Amino acid sequence: MKTGEKILRFLENDARLTPAQIAVMLNKEEGDIRALIEDYEKDGVIVGYRTMVDWDKTDREYVSALIELKLLPQKDRGFDSVAERICNYDEVKSVYLMSGGFDLALFIEGKTLREVAYFVADKLAPLESVTATATHFVLHQYKSEGVMFCPAAKDGRTNVL
């Protein structure tokens, strides 16, 4: 694995790592690591740094949903223009172009089931390109982006709700 890929994997797994720490792990110069990271940021390879929070362990009330959309592609733009428009809604956390029965998959958050339902009815369904929607509410999150949110008990069972 090349040095650049190793740096990206380290940061993907722990964005708190400093260039000095990465340099020690790779036996490289800190300045070289810092320069590579700055280049990745400038070139858009690194697009952000995040902290993952298990919101279920806080007082925050929210609802997450996966919404599938069927779309009519637009001439010369395909699905891009409607996807860009959908990306601008604050409720939308992720948007993916998919193969299969639906064209776009969205992950959204709202304060209540009703708020999510209104979002679909008032903002998504009326879009000209949208021909169908399917909403799936998240009941429990076990793992996200490689991070376990519900570690297994010592006997191998999962501690759920």
Order of alpha helices (4+ residues) and beta strands (2+ residues): alpha-alpha-alpha-beta-alpha-beta-beta-alpha-beta-beta-beta
